[in-house]
């Protein structure tokens, strides 16, 4: 195996360090707001259960439980689909309105999103 020339190796190091720093500084999902899917107190819920965002915002749903969840909203212009444990889904909320949503698997999990 042939070694890389020293000049190429030394010029690549600053680029790699800069790219690594970008990944450490940028927000994980880049979303303006986050709603967590939790099982605090032994019951599944959305936290917060009510949120308000301006139109065009990104909303991240994060599953902090060991079960699959959704944020289903009949008639909504957005949906999460299945959100697996320890995963997240980002949706863009563009249409103004008040949207009630619930988990398809756990209907006791409910929330309201107001888009202005």
Order of alpha helices (4+ residues) and beta strands (2+ residues): alpha-beta-beta-beta-beta-beta-beta-beta
